Amino acid sequence: MASLLITAAFATSLISPGGLDVAAGTHAMPVSGDCSAAAAQVVAQTGGELLSAQPRGDTCVVTVLVPGKGNARPRKVTVRVPI
């Protein structure tokens, strides 16, 4: 399962324009398809570990655990992705 998610994340990052500014707080980026594609894109762009991906109306709410820098603790980041 993990290797499939890594492959999907890599493939999505190749076709995804722009980037994701994790430090900005609230994030939104367009993704066509279901929440698995949105989750793969967020994981690829943040370098985090997927915690959850849930559809909510016309968006996917994706939560990832992003590694901290240096000795900092990892942080949980939630991204709303329009679908």
ZIFENVEN-V539467 format. One record per residue. N is the residue number from 0. RES is the residue in one letter. D_LAST is the distance of its C-alpha to the last C-alpha in whole Angstrom. Layout:
N&RES&D_LAST ; N&RES&D_LAST
This chain:
0&M&23 ; 1&A&23 ; 2&S&24 ; 3&L&21 ; 4&L&19 ; 5&I&21 ; 6&T&21 ; 7&A&17 ; 8&A&17 ; 9&F&19 ; 10&A&18 ; 11&T&14 ; 12&S&16 ; 13&L&19 ; 14&I&16 ; 15&S&14 ; 16&P&16 ; 17&G&17 ; 18&G&17 ; 19&L&16 ; 20&D&19 ; 21&V&19 ; 22&A&22 ; 23&A&21 ; 24&G&20 ; 25&T&16 ; 26&H&14 ; 27&A&10 ; 28&M&9 ; 29&P&6 ; 30&V&5 ; 31&S&5 ; 32&G&6 ; 33&D&7 ; 34&C&8 ; 35&S&11 ; 36&A&10 ; 37&A&8 ; 38&A&11 ; 39&A&13 ; 40&Q&12 ; 41&V&13 ; 42&V&16 ; 43&A&17 ; 44&Q&17 ; 45&T&19 ; 46&G&21 ; 47&G&21 ; 48&E&21 ; 49&L&18 ; 50&L&19 ; 51&S&16 ; 52&A&12 ; 53&Q&12 ; 54&P&9 ; 55&R&10 ; 56&G&9 ; 57&D&6 ; 58&T&5 ; 59&C&7 ; 60&V&10 ; 61&V&12 ; 62&T&16 ; 63&V&18 ; 64&L&22 ; 65&V&23 ; 66&P&26 ; 67&G&29 ; 68&K&31 ; 69&G&34 ; 70&N&36 ; 71&A&33 ; 72&R&31 ; 73&P&27 ; 74&R&25 ; 75&K&22 ; 76&V&19 ; 77&T&16 ; 78&V&12 ; 79&R&10 ; 80&V&6 ; 81&P&4 ; 82&I&0
